[in-house]
Amino acid sequence: MFVTVDWLKEHQFDPDVVIVDTRPKTMFLYGHLPNSQSLSIEQVIRFDEFGSNLVIEQEKIVELFSNLGIDETKTVILIGDAMDPSVARIVWTFLYFGHEKTYLLNSNSSDLQKHGFELKRQTTIPKPAKFSPKINHDIRIESDFLKDHLTDFEILDARSPQEFMGGHLPNSKLIPFTEGIGYDGNLFQNKEFLDDLFLQKNISKDKEIVCYCMHGHRASNLFLQLKIAGFEKVKLYDGSFVEWTGKKLPLE
């Protein structure tokens, strides 16, 4: 799931590598890695009538990823920052649409210059490709199914304790996404730390897990933390709390 700074230095200009910068467009334009492409969070979500941040339609993702020069032969390296869960949501989007060669630089994009990378303001136009989606329905869940199967899942809330106390999905457990992010220049804590974290929370690898937050971004970060720890049966509820309350579904 991860590549190191050293790996990126060695492969930065490989023709089969696409570096995707997930920071806001204005930050990208201010300075970015040569050959990298901008892809911000608002480009991979769609809004419903409640303001939920749902996964974008397949035809739009095909156009978007194709224009970034991404097809099944390309290795995609995503970069972002630990405290910004947008990068995790974009990683999840690549996984949902079945791009197997998806990796995350396990270092903050704000530290790139410290690691010896040169940043440029000039943008690079990629050679268009043809992205072919292979949707992985196993990592997403919708409200209509979840509301009828609440007791079949371990439901994890990635929000803050204050948000959780203000109302949460029935039977859900609070695990703020911030508990598993890295504080030493890495995006995430290591597998051993995360194993211990989820063990303390009594999260079993035998049960199917659903992650949610307010809009699905922090939950995507928790989703990746669980995957790092070796959990296989993990789903994102991308509609999350905004959709759930918009539909007036039960809360605790």
Steps between C-alpha positions, in 0.01 A plus 500: 500500500794736564813619328791668675669830426803308370280298263341816365840662444605199294180471296372858485550533125414143396262512200262250662470697826232768550549720807172645624508803732181506709545842658267789409563629148633835625768325708591280203546803275719668760752214480495128420714210387597513132276270291240476778130552431243677714194310623308662784221354709213691336582332168422148625173562686145593410243667722148375562204700628627469859850624421650152534838445333426187298733319264502652153325334204699240305492686169643812662780307672590336167537844339687642799753219542549464124583870472758454777672239285392206715426153369557151640870510409571807711620500860322783682676665793282731708645764727334698779528593868420307817249747641313534169281192445432603139791288376350192667163564333672527162697180566172325586350630173783342300449173687123515449542539125740207496839656432728238653828691461402769751753607762535774755818688581534444874642846556339841526496701180597801712833323568594440135756779484649388830556160337688662211226522237488804274160663456388671180211727411487399135230242429542195278231386259473120518460273201135386507434133569192279523398415854291183533314480833446174685274605785567332835155501659638321806655817642191723488163487673186705447255625761203295380689178563675612816184613678351151464819318608639715781566202728685310227792745500754650735430869438787739567463878533816687395384841627595685818362407845297822503331412171438144616333616821273726297349196327627193316386198304350224716750248643798700372834531676711814509852477353612852398713477188764716671592209729666314213669774302877545509674770703858431390482613138300196389135508399406204719615315807662163430320165490601404854358823642176462306467132593520599866259792454227284349565221751442747784174605333392132473472512122497148359642407160226239469216749477414728208582862578338824382679835539319833497555861609328823395575500125700178450851649488614426857332160471714431192808566713373254762424255216867512396617461859298180528641372171855570623421299812390203287121533516352364178124552537479880515245725330464877472161659549573800281162661564592503868330709769380774265301258287385295800352800678369645174296184453386525863633154582530395869774633725628430846 
